[in-house]
Amino acid sequence: MTPSGILETVLYATDLEAAEAFYRDVLGMEAFAKADRRHVFFRCGDQVFLVFNPDATQVPPAEGALPVPPHGARGVGHVCFRATAEEIDAWRAHLEARGVAIEADFEWPRGGRSIYFRDPCDNCVEIAEPRIWGLD
C-alpha cells in the first residue's frame, strides 16, 4: 500500500489571528473553518492547509468531542506552495508590494525556482515550481 497523495498540510502558530490574516490577506486563501484559539483551516487547490495552535491541540479531547489524538509542534515550521515560473515572478512582486521580505530567490541545480519568506508566526513559507522535485 502507498498513499495516493497528501490531503492536509499543517503549520502550528500560537497567534491564529495573525496567521489567518496573513494567509487570507497576503496569500489570498479563504478560511472555511475555524475555532477560536484552536485552529483555522483553508482550502488550497484540492488539498487543505491547516493552522493549529499547539497549546490547544496538545490537550486531549474533551468527553464527547471527536477522538483526535493530541498533536502539535513547537518552533518554526515550513510549507511550500506550488506555482509556475511565471506565477513566481508575480508572487514575488505581490509579496514585496505588501511588505513581505523575500529571504531567498534561487534556481535549484536540477531546475526550478523557489522563493522563501516568513509568515507573521515566523514559519518558513516557500513558493516553488514542482520541477524542483522532478514533478510536472
N, CA, C and O atoms as a GROMACS GRO file, in nm:
protein
  544
    1MET      N    1   0.084  -0.119   0.000
    1MET     CA    2   0.000   0.000   0.000
    1MET      C    3   0.088   0.125   0.000
    1MET      O    4   0.191   0.131   0.068
    2THR      N    5   0.046   0.224  -0.077
    2THR     CA    6   0.114   0.353  -0.084
    2THR      C    7   0.007   0.462  -0.086
    2THR      O    8  -0.088   0.451  -0.163
    3PRO      N    9   0.020   0.567  -0.005
    3PRO     CA   10  -0.079   0.675  -0.011
    3PRO      C   11  -0.082   0.736  -0.151
    3PRO      O   12   0.020   0.740  -0.220
    4SER      N   13  -0.199   0.783  -0.192
    4SER     CA   14  -0.214   0.840  -0.326
    4SER      C   15  -0.180   0.988  -0.331
    4SER      O   16  -0.174   1.047  -0.439
    5GLY      N   17  -0.158   1.049  -0.217
    5GLY     CA   18  -0.125   1.191  -0.213
    5GLY      C   19  -0.135   1.244  -0.072
    5GLY      O   20  -0.168   1.170   0.021
    6ILE      N   21  -0.106   1.370  -0.057
    6ILE     CA   22  -0.118   1.436   0.072
    6ILE      C   23  -0.249   1.513   0.074
    6ILE      O   24  -0.276   1.592  -0.016
    7LEU      N   25  -0.328   1.490   0.176
    7LEU     CA   26  -0.458   1.555   0.189
    7LEU      C   27  -0.448   1.686   0.266
    7LEU      O   28  -0.511   1.786   0.229
    8GLU      N   29  -0.370   1.685   0.373
    8GLU     CA   30  -0.357   1.801   0.459
    8GLU      C   31  -0.210   1.839   0.477
    8GLU      O   32  -0.122   1.754   0.477
    9THR      N   33  -0.186   1.967   0.491
    9THR     CA   34  -0.056   2.020   0.530
    9THR      C   35  -0.081   2.108   0.651
    9THR      O   36  -0.178   2.184   0.654
   10VAL      N   37   0.005   2.098   0.752
   10VAL     CA   38  -0.019   2.166   0.879
   10VAL      C   39   0.100   2.252   0.921
   10VAL      O   40   0.216   2.211   0.908
   11LEU      N   41   0.070   2.371   0.970
   11LEU     CA   42   0.165   2.452   1.043
   11LEU      C   43   0.104   2.481   1.180
   11LEU      O   44  -0.018   2.473   1.197
   12TYR      N   45   0.188   2.514   1.275
   12TYR     CA   46   0.142   2.547   1.409
   12TYR      C   47   0.179   2.691   1.438
   12TYR      O   48   0.289   2.737   1.405
   13ALA      N   49   0.087   2.764   1.502
   13ALA     CA   50   0.108   2.905   1.534
   13ALA      C   51   0.025   2.939   1.657
   13ALA      O   52  -0.093   2.904   1.666
   14THR      N   53   0.086   3.007   1.752
   14THR     CA   54   0.011   3.047   1.871
   14THR      C   55  -0.073   3.172   1.846
   14THR      O   56  -0.169   3.196   1.919
   15ASP      N   57  -0.040   3.252   1.745
   15ASP     CA   58  -0.118   3.370   1.711
   15ASP      C   59  -0.202   3.339   1.586
   15ASP      O   60  -0.163   3.371   1.474
   16LEU      N   61  -0.316   3.277   1.609
   16LEU     CA   62  -0.401   3.236   1.497
   16LEU      C   63  -0.459   3.355   1.421
   16LEU      O   64  -0.478   3.348   1.299
   17GLU      N   65  -0.488   3.464   1.490
   17GLU     CA   66  -0.542   3.582   1.421
   17GLU      C   67  -0.442   3.636   1.320
   17GLU      O   68  -0.479   3.670   1.208
   18ALA      N   69  -0.316   3.646   1.360
   18ALA     CA   70  -0.213   3.695   1.268
   18ALA      C   71  -0.193   3.597   1.153
   18ALA      O   72  -0.180   3.639   1.038
   19ALA      N   73  -0.192   3.468   1.183
   19ALA     CA   74  -0.176   3.367   1.077
   19ALA      C   75  -0.293   3.373   0.980
   19ALA      O   76  -0.273   3.371   0.858
   20GLU      N   77  -0.415   3.381   1.032
   20GLU     CA   78  -0.531   3.387   0.944
   20GLU      C   79  -0.526   3.511   0.855
   20GLU      O   80  -0.551   3.502   0.735
   21ALA      N   81  -0.493   3.625   0.912
   21ALA     CA   82  -0.487   3.748   0.833
   21ALA      C   83  -0.382   3.737   0.723
   21ALA      O   84  -0.406   3.780   0.610
   22PHE      N   85  -0.266   3.680   0.755
   22PHE     CA   86  -0.160   3.666   0.655
   22PHE      C   87  -0.203   3.574   0.540
   22PHE      O   88  -0.192   3.612   0.424
   23TYR      N   89  -0.250   3.455   0.572
   23TYR     CA   90  -0.285   3.360   0.466
   23TYR      C   91  -0.408   3.406   0.388
   23TYR      O   92  -0.423   3.372   0.270
   24ARG      N   93  -0.497   3.483   0.451
   24ARG     CA   94  -0.613   3.538   0.381
   24ARG      C   95  -0.573   3.661   0.299
   24ARG      O   96  -0.598   3.666   0.179
   25ASP      N   97  -0.512   3.759   0.364
   25ASP     CA   98  -0.489   3.889   0.300
   25ASP      C   99  -0.367   3.892   0.208
   25ASP      O  100  -0.367   3.965   0.108
   26VAL      N  101  -0.264   3.815   0.240
   26VAL     CA  102  -0.143   3.817   0.158
   26VAL      C  103  -0.143   3.704   0.055
   26VAL      O  104  -0.110   3.726  -0.061
   27LEU      N  105  -0.180   3.583   0.097
   27LEU     CA  106  -0.180   3.470   0.003
   27LEU      C  107  -0.316   3.443  -0.060
   27LEU      O  108  -0.327   3.356  -0.147
   28GLY      N  109  -0.419   3.516  -0.019
   28GLY     CA  110  -0.549   3.506  -0.084
   28GLY      C  111  -0.627   3.380  -0.056
   28GLY      O  112  -0.718   3.346  -0.131
   29MET      N  113  -0.593   3.310   0.051
   29MET     CA  114  -0.662   3.186   0.085
   29MET      C  115  -0.786   3.217   0.170
   29MET      O  116  -0.784   3.306   0.254
   30GLU      N  117  -0.892   3.142   0.146
   30GLU     CA  118  -1.016   3.165   0.219
   30GLU      C  119  -1.033   3.059   0.327
   30GLU      O  120  -1.031   2.939   0.300
   31ALA      N  121  -1.051   3.105   0.450
   31ALA     CA  122  -1.076   3.011   0.560
   31ALA      C  123  -1.215   2.952   0.543
   31ALA      O  124  -1.310   3.023   0.512
   32PHE      N  125  -1.226   2.822   0.564
   32PHE     CA  126  -1.358   2.758   0.558
   32PHE      C  127  -1.402   2.704   0.693
   32PHE      O  128  -1.518   2.666   0.709
   33ALA      N  129  -1.310   2.699   0.790
   33ALA     CA  130  -1.346   2.655   0.925
   33ALA      C  131  -1.246   2.713   1.023
   33ALA      O  132  -1.127   2.726   0.994
   34LYS      N  133  -1.297   2.749   1.140
   34LYS     CA  134  -1.207   2.793   1.245
   34LYS      C  135  -1.274   2.776   1.380
   34LYS      O  136  -1.396   2.778   1.393
   35ALA      N  137  -1.190   2.759   1.480
   35ALA     CA  138  -1.235   2.750   1.618
   35ALA      C  139  -1.146   2.844   1.698
   35ALA      O  140  -1.023   2.835   1.691
   36ASP      N  141  -1.206   2.933   1.772
   36ASP     CA  142  -1.134   3.035   1.847
   36ASP      C  143  -1.021   2.974   1.929
   36ASP      O  144  -1.042   2.882   2.007
   37ARG      N  145  -0.901   3.026   1.909
   37ARG     CA  146  -0.778   2.987   1.979
   37ARG      C  147  -0.736   2.842   1.957
   37ARG      O  148  -0.647   2.793   2.026
   38ARG      N  149  -0.798   2.770   1.860
   38ARG     CA  150  -0.758   2.631   1.834
   38ARG      C  151  -0.706   2.610   1.693
   38ARG      O  152  -0.598   2.553   1.675
   39HIS      N  153  -0.782   2.657   1.590
   39HIS     CA  154  -0.738   2.632   1.453
   39HIS      C  155  -0.808   2.723   1.354
   39HIS      O  156  -0.911   2.784   1.382
   40VAL      N  157  -0.748   2.730   1.235
   40VAL     CA  158  -0.809   2.792   1.117
   40VAL      C  159  -0.769   2.705   0.998
   40VAL      O  160  -0.652   2.671   0.982
   41PHE      N  161  -0.869   2.670   0.916
   41PHE     CA  162  -0.848   2.580   0.802
   41PHE      C  163  -0.876   2.653   0.671
   41PHE      O  164  -0.972   2.729   0.661
   42PHE      N  165  -0.789   2.629   0.572
   42PHE     CA  166  -0.801   2.690   0.440
   42PHE      C  167  -0.804   2.582   0.332
   42PHE      O  168  -0.744   2.475   0.348
   43ARG      N  169  -0.873   2.609   0.223
   43ARG     CA  170  -0.864   2.524   0.104
   43ARG      C  171  -0.746   2.574   0.021
   43ARG      O  172  -0.720   2.694   0.013
   44CYS      N  173  -0.676   2.478  -0.040
   44CYS     CA  174  -0.563   2.512  -0.127
   44CYS      C  175  -0.565   2.411  -0.241
   44CYS      O  176  -0.511   2.301  -0.230
   45GLY      N  177  -0.628   2.450  -0.352
   45GLY     CA  178  -0.646   2.355  -0.462
   45GLY      C  179  -0.733   2.240  -0.414
   45GLY      O  180  -0.840   2.262  -0.357
   46ASP      N  181  -0.687   2.118  -0.438
   46ASP     CA  182  -0.763   2.001  -0.394
   46ASP      C  183  -0.709   1.947  -0.261
   46ASP      O  184  -0.731   1.831  -0.227
   47GLN      N  185  -0.640   2.032  -0.187
   47GLN     CA  186  -0.585   1.995  -0.057
   47GLN      C  187  -0.634   2.093   0.048
   47GLN      O  188  -0.702   2.192   0.016
   48VAL      N  189  -0.600   2.066   0.172
   48VAL     CA  190  -0.639   2.151   0.283
   48VAL      C  191  -0.513   2.194   0.357
   48VAL      O  192  -0.424   2.113   0.385
   49PHE      N  193  -0.505   2.323   0.388
   49PHE     CA  194  -0.395   2.381   0.464
   49PHE      C  195  -0.449   2.418   0.600
   49PHE      O  196  -0.540   2.500   0.612
   50LEU      N  197  -0.392   2.356   0.705
   50LEU     CA  198  -0.441   2.374   0.841
   50LEU      C  199  -0.339   2.450   0.924
   50LEU      O  200  -0.219   2.426   0.914
   51VAL      N  201  -0.387   2.543   1.007
   51VAL     CA  202  -0.302   2.611   1.103
   51VAL      C  203  -0.363   2.586   1.240
   51VAL      O  204  -0.476   2.628   1.267
   52PHE      N  205  -0.288   2.518   1.326
   52PHE     CA  206  -0.333   2.484   1.461
   52PHE      C  207  -0.252   2.561   1.564
   52PHE      O  208  -0.135   2.593   1.542
   53ASN      N  209  -0.315   2.591   1.675
   53ASN     CA  210  -0.247   2.643   1.791
   53ASN      C  211  -0.200   2.522   1.872
   53ASN      O  212  -0.284   2.446   1.920
   54PRO      N  213  -0.070   2.501   1.888
   54PRO     CA  214  -0.022   2.382   1.959
   54PRO      C  215  -0.064   2.379   2.106
   54PRO      O  216  -0.075   2.272   2.165
   55ASP      N  217  -0.088   2.497   2.166
   55ASP     CA  218  -0.134   2.499   2.305
   55ASP      C  219  -0.268   2.428   2.318
   55ASP      O  220  -0.295   2.365   2.420
   56ALA      N  221  -0.353   2.439   2.216
   56ALA     CA  222  -0.486   2.377   2.220
   56ALA      C  223  -0.485   2.232   2.172
   56ALA      O  224  -0.556   2.149   2.227
   57THR      N  225  -0.404   2.202   2.069
   57THR     CA  226  -0.410   2.067   2.012
   57THR      C  227  -0.330   1.964   2.091
   57THR      O  228  -0.345   1.844   2.067
   58GLN      N  229  -0.247   2.008   2.184
   58GLN     CA  230  -0.174   1.912   2.268
   58GLN      C  231  -0.257   1.866   2.387
   58GLN      O  232  -0.214   1.780   2.464
   59VAL      N  233  -0.375   1.924   2.402
   59VAL     CA  234  -0.466   1.886   2.509
   59VAL      C  235  -0.554   1.771   2.460
   59VAL      O  236  -0.609   1.778   2.351
   60PRO      N  237  -0.567   1.663   2.540
   60PRO     CA  238  -0.655   1.552   2.499
   60PRO      C  239  -0.797   1.602   2.474
   60PRO      O  240  -0.840   1.699   2.536
   61PRO      N  241  -0.871   1.537   2.384
   61PRO     CA  242  -1.007   1.582   2.353
   61PRO      C  243  -1.099   1.571   2.474
   61PRO      O  244  -1.085   1.482   2.558
   62ALA      N  245  -1.194   1.664   2.480
   62ALA     CA  246  -1.293   1.662   2.588
   62ALA      C  247  -1.389   1.545   2.568
   62ALA      O  248  -1.403   1.493   2.457
   63GLU      N  249  -1.453   1.506   2.673
   63GLU     CA  250  -1.553   1.398   2.668
   63GLU      C  251  -1.659   1.435   2.564
   63GLU      O  252  -1.715   1.545   2.568
   64GLY      N  253  -1.687   1.343   2.472
   64GLY     CA  254  -1.788   1.364   2.369
   64GLY      C  255  -1.737   1.435   2.245
   64GLY      O  256  -1.810   1.445   2.146
   65ALA      N  257  -1.613   1.484   2.247
   65ALA     CA  258  -1.556   1.550   2.128
   65ALA      C  259  -1.504   1.445   2.032
   65ALA      O  260  -1.494   1.327   2.066
   66LEU      N  261  -1.470   1.488   1.912
   66LEU     CA  262  -1.408   1.396   1.816
   66LEU      C  263  -1.281   1.338   1.879
   66LEU      O  264  -1.207   1.411   1.946
   67PRO      N  265  -1.254   1.211   1.860
   67PRO     CA  266  -1.140   1.147   1.927
   67PRO      C  267  -1.005   1.167   1.856
   67PRO      O  268  -0.930   1.072   1.836
   68VAL      N  269  -0.977   1.291   1.820
   68VAL     CA  270  -0.849   1.321   1.754
   68VAL      C  271  -0.741   1.323   1.862
   68VAL      O  272  -0.752   1.398   1.959
   69PRO      N  273  -0.637   1.242   1.846
   69PRO     CA  274  -0.531   1.239   1.948
   69PRO      C  275  -0.459   1.374   1.959
   69PRO      O  276  -0.455   1.450   1.863
   70PRO      N  277  -0.404   1.403   2.075
   70PRO     CA  278  -0.326   1.526   2.090
   70PRO      C  279  -0.210   1.526   1.990
   70PRO      O  280  -0.151   1.422   1.961
   71HIS      N  281  -0.179   1.645   1.937
   71HIS     CA  282  -0.068   1.662   1.843
   71HIS      C  283  -0.023   1.806   1.849
   71HIS      O  284  -0.090   1.892   1.907
   72GLY      N  285   0.090   1.833   1.789
   72GLY     CA  286   0.138   1.970   1.784
   72GLY      C  287   0.288   1.973   1.772
   72GLY      O  288   0.356   1.872   1.794
   73ALA      N  289   0.338   2.087   1.737
   73ALA     CA  290   0.481   2.108   1.723
   73ALA      C  291   0.513   2.248   1.772
   73ALA      O  292   0.431   2.339   1.762
   74ARG      N  293   0.632   2.263   1.823
   74ARG     CA  294   0.679   2.394   1.868
   74ARG      C  295   0.794   2.437   1.778
   74ARG      O  296   0.870   2.354   1.728
   75GLY      N  297   0.806   2.564   1.759
   75GLY     CA  298   0.914   2.614   1.677
   75GLY      C  299   0.869   2.640   1.535
   75GLY      O  300   0.753   2.621   1.499
   76VAL      N  301   0.964   2.683   1.456
   76VAL     CA  302   0.937   2.723   1.318
   76VAL      C  303   0.909   2.601   1.231
   76VAL      O  304   0.981   2.502   1.236
   77GLY      N  305   0.803   2.609   1.151
   77GLY     CA  306   0.770   2.505   1.055
   77GLY      C  307   0.798   2.553   0.914
   77GLY      O  308   0.849   2.663   0.893
   78HIS      N  309   0.763   2.470   0.818
   78HIS     CA  310   0.787   2.502   0.677
   78HIS      C  311   0.673   2.447   0.593
   78HIS      O  312   0.624   2.337   0.618
   79VAL      N  313   0.632   2.525   0.494
   79VAL     CA  314   0.535   2.480   0.396
   79VAL      C  315   0.578   2.535   0.261
   79VAL      O  316   0.634   2.645   0.252
   80CYS      N  317   0.552   2.458   0.155
   80CYS     CA  318   0.585   2.500   0.020
   80CYS      C  319   0.460   2.492  -0.066
   80CYS      O  320   0.396   2.388  -0.075
   81PHE      N  321   0.426   2.604  -0.129
   81PHE     CA  322   0.312   2.610  -0.220
   81PHE      C  323   0.362   2.601  -0.364
   81PHE      O  324   0.469   2.653  -0.397
   82ARG      N  325   0.286   2.535  -0.448
   82ARG     CA  326   0.319   2.510  -0.588
   82ARG      C  327   0.285   2.631  -0.674
   82ARG      O  328   0.182   2.696  -0.654
   83ALA      N  329   0.374   2.661  -0.771
   83ALA     CA  330   0.347   2.769  -0.867
   83ALA      C  331   0.430   2.745  -0.993
   83ALA      O  332   0.529   2.673  -0.990
   84THR      N  333   0.387   2.807  -1.102
   84THR     CA  334   0.466   2.803  -1.226
   84THR      C  335   0.575   2.910  -1.217
   84THR      O  336   0.573   2.994  -1.128
   85ALA      N  337   0.670   2.905  -1.310
   85ALA     CA  338   0.777   3.005  -1.313
   85ALA      C  339   0.719   3.145  -1.328
   85ALA      O  340   0.764   3.238  -1.261
   86GLU      N  341   0.620   3.161  -1.415
   86GLU     CA  342   0.558   3.291  -1.436
   86GLU      C  343   0.485   3.337  -1.310
   86GLU      O  344   0.490   3.455  -1.275
   87GLU      N  345   0.418   3.246  -1.243
   87GLU     CA  346   0.348   3.281  -1.119
   87GLU      C  347   0.445   3.323  -1.010
   87GLU      O  348   0.413   3.410  -0.929
   88ILE      N  349   0.564   3.263  -1.006
   88ILE     CA  350   0.661   3.300  -0.903
   88ILE      C  351   0.703   3.446  -0.919
   88ILE      O  352   0.717   3.517  -0.820
   89ASP      N  353   0.722   3.492  -1.042
   89ASP     CA  354   0.752   3.634  -1.064
   89ASP      C  355   0.639   3.721  -1.009
   89ASP      O  356   0.664   3.821  -0.940
   90ALA      N  357   0.517   3.683  -1.039
   90ALA     CA  358   0.401   3.760  -0.990
   90ALA      C  359   0.391   3.753  -0.838
   90ALA      O  360   0.361   3.853  -0.773
   91TRP      N  361   0.415   3.635  -0.781
   91TRP     CA  362   0.412   3.621  -0.635
   91TRP      C  363   0.516   3.711  -0.570
   91TRP      O  364   0.488   3.778  -0.471
   92ARG      N  365   0.636   3.714  -0.626
   92ARG     CA  366   0.741   3.797  -0.566
   92ARG      C  367   0.697   3.943  -0.563
   92ARG      O  368   0.710   4.010  -0.460
   93ALA      N  369   0.647   3.993  -0.675
   93ALA     CA  370   0.601   4.132  -0.682
   93ALA      C  371   0.485   4.156  -0.584
   93ALA      O  372   0.481   4.258  -0.516
   94HIS      N  373   0.393   4.063  -0.578
   94HIS     CA  374   0.277   4.072  -0.488
   94HIS      C  375   0.321   4.079  -0.342
   94HIS      O  376   0.274   4.164  -0.266
   95LEU      N  377   0.412   3.989  -0.303
   95LEU     CA  378   0.460   3.986  -0.165
   95LEU      C  379   0.536   4.113  -0.129
   95LEU      O  380   0.513   4.172  -0.023
   96GLU      N  381   0.625   4.155  -0.216
   96GLU     CA  382   0.703   4.276  -0.190
   96GLU      C  383   0.612   4.399  -0.178
   96GLU      O  384   0.638   4.488  -0.097
   97ALA      N  385   0.507   4.405  -0.260
   97ALA     CA  386   0.414   4.517  -0.254
   97ALA      C  387   0.339   4.521  -0.121
   97ALA      O  388   0.289   4.626  -0.081
   98ARG      N  389   0.332   4.409  -0.053
   98ARG     CA  390   0.265   4.400   0.077
   98ARG      C  391   0.364   4.402   0.194
   98ARG      O  392   0.328   4.375   0.308
   99GLY      N  393   0.489   4.434   0.162
   99GLY     CA  394   0.589   4.448   0.267
   99GLY      C  395   0.646   4.318   0.319
   99GLY      O  396   0.708   4.316   0.426
  100VAL      N  397   0.627   4.208   0.247
  100VAL     CA  398   0.681   4.079   0.288
  100VAL      C  399   0.822   4.066   0.231
  100VAL      O  400   0.841   4.072   0.110
  101ALA      N  401   0.919   4.047   0.319
  101ALA     CA  402   1.059   4.035   0.276
  101ALA      C  403   1.085   3.897   0.217
  101ALA      O  404   1.047   3.795   0.275
  102ILE      N  405   1.148   3.894   0.102
  102ILE     CA  406   1.189   3.768   0.040
  102ILE      C  407   1.326   3.732   0.096
  102ILE      O  408   1.423   3.807   0.080
  103GLU      N  409   1.335   3.617   0.162
  103GLU     CA  410   1.462   3.573   0.223
  103GLU      C  411   1.555   3.508   0.122
  103GLU      O  412   1.677   3.519   0.134
  104ALA      N  413   1.499   3.440   0.023
  104ALA     CA  414   1.580   3.374  -0.079
  104ALA      C  415   1.498   3.361  -0.206
  104ALA      O  416   1.376   3.344  -0.201
  105ASP      N  417   1.567   3.368  -0.319
  105ASP     CA  418   1.507   3.352  -0.451
  105ASP      C  419   1.616   3.291  -0.537
  105ASP      O  420   1.714   3.358  -0.570
  106PHE      N  421   1.599   3.164  -0.574
  106PHE     CA  422   1.706   3.099  -0.649
  106PHE      C  423   1.654   2.985  -0.736
  106PHE      O  424   1.543   2.934  -0.717
  107GLU      N  425   1.739   2.948  -0.831
  107GLU     CA  426   1.717   2.833  -0.918
  107GLU      C  427   1.787   2.713  -0.856
  107GLU      O  428   1.903   2.722  -0.815
  108TRP      N  429   1.717   2.601  -0.849
  108TRP     CA  430   1.775   2.478  -0.796
  108TRP      C  431   1.868   2.415  -0.900
  108TRP      O  432   1.845   2.431  -1.020
  109PRO      N  433   1.972   2.344  -0.857
  109PRO     CA  434   2.067   2.283  -0.952
  109PRO      C  435   2.001   2.191  -1.054
  109PRO      O  436   2.046   2.184  -1.169
  110ARG      N  437   1.894   2.119  -1.015
  110ARG     CA  438   1.825   2.029  -1.108
  110ARG      C  439   1.716   2.099  -1.188
  110ARG      O  440   1.650   2.036  -1.271
  111GLY      N  441   1.698   2.229  -1.163
  111GLY     CA  442   1.596   2.305  -1.234
  111GLY      C  443   1.482   2.343  -1.141
  111GLY      O  444   1.451   2.273  -1.044
  112GLY      N  445   1.420   2.454  -1.173
  112GLY     CA  446   1.309   2.504  -1.093
  112GLY      C  447   1.353   2.613  -0.999
  112GLY      O  448   1.470   2.621  -0.959
  113ARG      N  449   1.260   2.697  -0.965
  113ARG     CA  450   1.288   2.814  -0.883
  113ARG      C  451   1.204   2.812  -0.757
  113ARG      O  452   1.092   2.762  -0.757
  114SER      N  453   1.259   2.867  -0.649
  114SER     CA  454   1.189   2.882  -0.522
  114SER      C  455   1.208   3.024  -0.470
  114SER      O  456   1.312   3.085  -0.490
  115ILE      N  457   1.104   3.074  -0.403
  115ILE     CA  458   1.119   3.194  -0.321
  115ILE      C  459   1.077   3.158  -0.179
  115ILE      O  460   0.984   3.080  -0.158
  116TYR      N  461   1.146   3.216  -0.083
  116TYR     CA  462   1.120   3.190   0.058
  116TYR      C  463   1.091   3.321   0.131
  116TYR      O  464   1.151   3.425   0.102
  117PHE      N  465   0.997   3.314   0.226
  117PHE     CA  466   0.961   3.429   0.309
  117PHE      C  467   0.902   3.375   0.439
  117PHE      O  468   0.888   3.254   0.455
  118ARG      N  469   0.866   3.463   0.530
  118ARG     CA  470   0.814   3.424   0.661
  118ARG      C  471   0.670   3.470   0.678
  118ARG      O  472   0.631   3.576   0.630
  119ASP      N  473   0.590   3.388   0.748
  119ASP     CA  474   0.459   3.433   0.791
  119ASP      C  475   0.478   3.509   0.922
  119ASP      O  476   0.588   3.510   0.976
  120PRO      N  477   0.373   3.572   0.976
  120PRO     CA  478   0.391   3.652   1.097
  120PRO      C  479   0.425   3.569   1.221
  120PRO      O  480   0.462   3.625   1.324
  121CYS      N  481   0.414   3.438   1.213
  121CYS     CA  482   0.447   3.349   1.325
  121CYS      C  483   0.586   3.290   1.307
  121CYS      O  484   0.624   3.199   1.381
  122ASP      N  485   0.662   3.340   1.211
  122ASP     CA  486   0.800   3.303   1.178
  122ASP      C  487   0.814   3.170   1.106
  122ASP      O  488   0.926   3.121   1.090
  123ASN      N  489   0.702   3.110   1.061
  123ASN     CA  490   0.712   2.989   0.980
  123ASN      C  491   0.775   3.024   0.846
  123ASN      O  492   0.752   3.131   0.791
  124CYS      N  493   0.854   2.932   0.794
  124CYS     CA  494   0.920   2.949   0.665
  124CYS      C  495   0.823   2.905   0.555
  124CYS      O  496   0.780   2.789   0.551
  125VAL      N  497   0.790   2.998   0.467
  125VAL     CA  498   0.696   2.971   0.359
  125VAL      C  499   0.773   2.978   0.227
  125VAL      O  500   0.852   3.070   0.205
  126GLU      N  501   0.747   2.881   0.142
  126GLU     CA  502   0.814   2.873   0.012
  126GLU      C  503   0.709   2.864  -0.097
  126GLU      O  504   0.604   2.802  -0.079
  127ILE      N  505   0.737   2.927  -0.209
  127ILE     CA  506   0.658   2.907  -0.331
  127ILE      C  507   0.758   2.858  -0.434
  127ILE      O  508   0.861   2.921  -0.458
  128ALA      N  509   0.728   2.743  -0.496
  128ALA     CA  510   0.825   2.680  -0.585
  128ALA      C  511   0.758   2.612  -0.703
  128ALA      O  512   0.640   2.577  -0.701
  129GLU      N  513   0.840   2.594  -0.806
  129GLU     CA  514   0.798   2.514  -0.919
  129GLU      C  515   0.805   2.366  -0.882
  129GLU      O  516   0.902   2.325  -0.818
  130PRO      N  517   0.708   2.285  -0.920
  130PRO     CA  518   0.712   2.142  -0.889
  130PRO      C  519   0.834   2.071  -0.945
  130PRO      O  520   0.874   1.967  -0.892
  131ARG      N  521   0.894   2.125  -1.050
  131ARG     CA  522   1.009   2.058  -1.109
  131ARG      C  523   1.131   2.055  -1.018
  131ARG      O  524   1.227   1.983  -1.048
  132ILE      N  525   1.131   2.130  -0.906
  132ILE     CA  526   1.243   2.117  -0.813
  132ILE      C  527   1.250   1.975  -0.758
  132ILE      O  528   1.355   1.930  -0.712
  133TRP      N  529   1.137   1.905  -0.763
  133TRP     CA  530   1.131   1.765  -0.718
  133TRP      C  531   1.112   1.670  -0.836
  133TRP      O  532   1.082   1.552  -0.816
  134GLY      N  533   1.130   1.720  -0.956
  134GLY     CA  534   1.113   1.633  -1.073
  134GLY      C  535   0.968   1.606  -1.105
  134GLY      O  536   0.936   1.506  -1.171
  135LEU      N  537   0.878   1.693  -1.059
  135LEU     CA  538   0.733   1.677  -1.085
  135LEU      C  539   0.690   1.777  -1.191
  135LEU      O  540   0.756   1.878  -1.214
  136ASP      N  541   0.579   1.747  -1.255
  136ASP     CA  542   0.523   1.838  -1.356
  136ASP      C  543   0.447   1.950  -1.291
  136ASP      O  544   0.393   2.037  -1.360
   0.00000   0.00000   0.00000
